[in-house]
Amino acid sequence: MSEVHTQLLEQIDRAEVVQLMMDLQRFQSFSGQEAEAVRFLAGWFEERGMEVELIDVADEPGRPDLVARLPGSGRGPSLMLNGHLDIDPVPLNYPGDPWACYEEGDLLYGHGLMNMKAGVAALASAAVAVKRAGVSLTGDLLVTGVVGELQGGVGAYDLVQRGVVADYTIVCEPSELEVRTIHSGAIQMLVHVTGQSAWIGVLHREKYVNAIEKMTRVIDALKEVRFSVPLRDDLVGLPRMVVGGIMGGLGRDYGHGRPAYVPDFCTIILEVRGLPGQDWDQTREDIEVALRRLRSQDPELNYEIEMPPATYGPHWRSMKVPGHGIDVPTDHDFPQTVRRHHIEVLGAEPANVGFQNPGSYAWTDAGHFTRGGSLAIIYGPTANLVRTVDIEKVMNCARVLALTAADICTRGK
């Protein structure tokens, strides 16, 4: 390792990285409740001399994204390091207190670290190391801490619409230090069935249509959907669809106060995981084909389909915009640059460059930045569905990111 690289890596302090993880973890920043965590991180960057901007997501005042920047001379490529501040819900079977963040040997415990505050700490520490080392940048180095990734990438989508995009983007989602260059896209939609209500006492003599019963037929029909997209050997089982929730009752507010009345409205929420580049309009049409076939067999079936942002409404609070896949060739210089610096730091090849199982069946904000004109990949320190964080992996992630940033942002155009 060169003396310059050694000096750069010396700027990454273990105690500072661990403290940042613990500080971020204490915020219960579920989707829609990220503002305090975002503002804390903004202050952390400001204390370390970085330019910081907070940008409220459109139509959601008081819910800001964070953009921290190390400006370059404008003569070279720019790089964005990205992570989200919203965290997964706490499952009922979470062992112990999810908010008791503590260090035990080389491991750190606490809910929200895996996805993905440990990754945020790694990228933040990498950017600050580049500043402390006094690296002369030709291209801008950006750090973005976004909201609402678990809602379809609300924050990242908003930044892209505003033109906050770099030439290259590394999203530090869980990849366990593998370089992931491909992942799926995702879309959610609501399917409503409208019925005809009647009181239980007159069912023997009045016509009624039970919307929940009709919906069971819709769910069965959806099992027969075939998507119009060429299949790929490296993403077995995609596209795939899940019925992720159901609600029924009286009226479009799903009233449950009078169960003696036949429900006249029922909704399911679907999620489709698709291949990179999958056409979501065609995906909807493929679903419509199955439902039109069902309606031809059952004239009493009345259905509607609503696309995002309907799934972002008060009853569902899910995806506001569709998510999109990424598909970067593994031999492209960008993932190979990350690979080279991984080898430099760890002394060994990353476990994988390219497809990752099951990570490539996820979707991330990388898809939004790709559609905004960036080349985006995934490189993060944590493992999916693992409660503990390996501190040394977070440190190594920060080191690789710092070297990669100093490499890319000092190149010529």
N, C-alpha and C positions, 0 to 999 in steps of 0.2 A: 504494500500500500504506500502511495506517495506521501511525502511530508505534508503536502497541502490537504490531502484527504484525512490524514491523521489529525491535523489541527482542526479540521471541520468537525470530525466526530467527537473530539474532546469537548465540544460545546454542548453535547447532549448529556445531561446530568440525570442519573437514575432517580435520585431523591425528588428532583423537580418533576420528572415524568410521573412517578407514583403519586405524588401529591396532587398533580393535575387530574389524574384519573379519579382519585378519591374526592376531590372538590367537585368535579362534574357529576359523579355518581350520586351525590347527596340530593341533587335536583330530581324530583319525581316528574320528569319532563315527558309525560305521555303526549301523544299527538294533540296539538291544540294548546298545550301547557308548557311550551318550550322557552318562552320569552326570558324567564329569569336565567336559565342556563346559557342562552345565547348572549345575554348582556354580561354575564360573568366572564365568559370566554372573551368577549370584546375587551373587557377591562384587563384581562390577563395579557392580551396582545399589546394593548396600549402601554402597559407598564414596561414592556420589553421593546418599546420604540417602533412598533409597526403601525402603518397607516390602517385605520379601521373605519368601515362604513356599515351602518345598520340600515337595511332596506325592508320596509314593511311589505309583506306579501299583498298583492292586489286584492282589494275588497275585504282585507282582514287587518284593520289597523291595530297596532300594538302587538303584532306577531311578526317579528323581523327575522330576516336572514342576515348572516354576518359575512362580510367580505373584508379580509385583511390582505394587504398588498405590500410586496417589496418591488418597487418599480425598477425596470431595467432601462437601458438606453434607447430601446425601441428598434434595435438593429438585429434582434434575434428572436427565436420562438419563445412563446409563453407557456407556462405550465400551471395548472390548477391542481391543488390537493383538496379533496372534497370529503366531507363526512356529514352525517345528519345527527341532530340533537334529540329527536324524538325516540322513544324507547318502546319496546314490546310491552303488552299487558303482562301483569304478574299472574302466572297460573295458580290454580288452587293448590296444586301439589308442590309448590316451591318449598324447598327444604330450609327451614329456619326463617329468619327475618331478612326479607329482600333488601332492606335499606341499611343493614349492618355491614358496612364496607370495612374489610379488615385484610391485613397482609398475613400470610402464613407461609413462611419459607419463601419460595420463589413464585408463589401464587397470590393473586388478589381476588377476593370474593366480593360480590355485590351485583344486584340486578341492574341491567342496562349497560354494563361494561362490555359484554360480548357483542351486543348490537346497539350502538357501536362506539361507545365513549372511549374505549381503549384505543380504537383506531383514530378517533379525533385527537386524543392526547399524543399519539405517535406523529401524526402529520403536523400538529401545532408545534411540537418540539423540533421537528425537522426544519420547519420554516424559520423558527427563531434561531436555530443553529447556523443557518445560512447567513442570517443577518449578523449574528455575533462574530462570525468568521470574517466578515467584511468582504464576501465574495462580490466581485464586480459583475453585475448581471447585464447581459445584452437584451434579454427578454424578461417580461414581468413574471414574478412568482406570486400566484394568488392562493389564498386559503379561503375556502367557503365552508361555513357551518350552517346547514340549512334545516328547515323545519319540514314536517309532514312527509317524510320519505315513505312512511308506512301508509300514507293516504294517496299513494300514487306519485309521490314526488312533487308535492305542492310547491315547496320552496325552490327546488332546483328548476322546475318548469318556469316559475316566475322569473328567476335570474336569467334564464335563456331568453325569455321574451324581452327582457331589458337589454340583451346583448352582452351580459356578463359571461363571457366564454373565453377559454384559452385555446391555443393550438393543440395542447395535449392535456389530458385529465387523468389523474389517478384517484379512484374512489376507494377509500380504505375500509370497505366492507369486509366481513369475515371471509378470509381465504386461507388462513393459516400459513401465510407467507408463500403460497402458490401464486403464480401470475395467471390470473384468469382473464382470458381474452374473448370469451363467448358466454352469453347467458340469454335466457328467454325474455320475451316480452309478456305483458299481462294486461288484461282488460277486465273490467267488471261491468255488469249490467243488471238491471232489475227487470223481472218478468212479472207482470200483474195479470191476475184473472179476476174478471168482474162477474158476479153472480146475481141472484135475485133473492132477497130476504123474505122470510115469513116467520110468524110466531109458532112455537112448538105445538100450541093447542089446535092449530088449523092445518097442520101438514097433511092430514088425511083428505082435505078438500081444496087446498089452494096450491097453485103452482109455485115452485121455488127451485133455485139452482144454488147448490152449496159450492161456494168458490174454493174452499179448501179441498173438497173432494175432487173438483175439476183440476186443481193444481197437482194432485197426485198423478193424474194422467199426463200432465205436462212434464213432470219430473221423469216419468217412464219414457216419454217420447224423446227427451233430451239425451237419453242414453244411446239413442240411435244416430245422433248427429255425426256426420263425417265432414271434416273441414277440408276446404279446397286449397290445399297447399302441399307442395312436394315434401315428402318426409325425408329425414336425414338420419343416417346411421349413427352419428355421434350424439344425437339428442333423442334417444329412444323414448317413445311414448309421448312425444310432443307432436301436435298440440294435445292438451288435455283440459278437461273442464270439471269443476266441482260446484255442486249446489251448496253454498256456504251458509245459508240462513233462510228462515221462513217466518212469515208473520201473517196472521189472518184475523178478521173480525168484521165489525160493522163499519162501513165507510172507509175513506182513505186514511183515517187516523187509527184504523185497526181497533175500534172500540171493543173492549172485553167486558163491559159492565153488565151486559144482558145476554148471557150465553143461552138463554131460551130462544134467541133469534138465530136463524140460519145465517152464517157469515156470508156477506155479499162482496167481500174484497179480500184477496190474498196475494202476497208478494213473495217471491224468492229472489235471492241475490246470487248471481253466478260469477265465478271467476274462470276465465280461460287463460291458461299459460300457453303462449304461442312461440313459434320459431322466430329468430331474428328476421326482421323485415316483413312479418306477417301483416296482411292487409286487414285492418279491423273492420272496415265496412263489409268486406267479403265474409268475415267471420260472423258478423250479425246476419248476413243473408243466409249463410249456412244454417244458422239456428232457426231463422224464419222458415226455411224450407220444411224442417221437421214439424214446426208448429202449424204451418198452413196445411200440411198433410193431416195432422191430427184434427184440425178444425173441419176439414172436409168430411171426416168421419163422425164428427160430433157438432152439429149446428148450434148447440147451446154453449159451446166454448167461446168465450170472448176474452182475448188477451191483448196486452200492450207490452212493448219493450221500451225501456228507457236506458239510455247510455249515460256514462259519466257526463256531467257532474251530478246526475240524479242520485248516484250511489253515495254522494257526499252530504246528502240531506240529513235532517235531524234524526230520522228513524234508523239510519244506517251508519253515517259518519265514517264512510270508507273512502273509496278512491274518487278523487276529483278529476283526474285526467288519466288517459291510458298510459301504461308504461311500455317501453320499447326495448328490444334486445340489442345486444352488441355482438359483433363478429369481426374481430381484428385478426388478420393472418399472423400465425405464431412467429413467422420469420421476419415480420416487420421490425424495423429498427427500434421502435418504441418499446414493445415488450422485451426485446432483446437487450435494450439498455438497462431496464430494471433487472433482468436476469444477470447481466454482467456485474452490476453492483451488489446484487444478492450474493453472488459467488465471492466478490471481494470482501464482504462483511462476514459471511458465514463460513467461507472456505469450502463450500459444496454447492452443487446445483440445487435450485429449487425443486421440490418434489414433483412439480408439474408446471408446464407452460402451455396454456390453451384451455381445453375443456376441464372442468372440475365437477366431480360427483360428490354431493348433490348440488354444489354451489351454482352450477350452470343452469339449474332448474329454477333458480331465483331470478328476480329482476331487481335492478338498482337504478339509482339516479344517473348512472353512466349512460343509459339510453337517451335521456333528455339532452345531456351534453353532446352526445353523438349527433343527434338530430339538429343541434345548434351549430354544428360544423367542427366540433372538436374530435380528436381521436382519443377514445376513453377505454381504460382497462381497470381491472380490480387488483389491488394488492393490499392486504390487511393482515393484522397480527393474530386475530382470534379465530376460533373454530365455531361453526354453526352448532347451536343447541348445547353448548358446553357452558356450565355456570361459572367456571373458574377462568381466570386470565393468567397466562404465563408471562410474568414481567419481562423476562429476558427476550421473549418473542416481540413484545411491544418495543423494547429497546432496539432490537435488531431491525424492526420495521422502520423505526425513526431514522436509524443510521442509513438504511438503503434509500429511503425517501430523500434524505438530505443530500446524499451523493448524486442521486438521480436528478434532483432539482438543480444542483450546482453544475451538473453536466449539461442538461438540456438548456438551461437559461443562460449559459455562457457561449452557446454556439452562435454562428452567423446565420442569417436567413437562408 
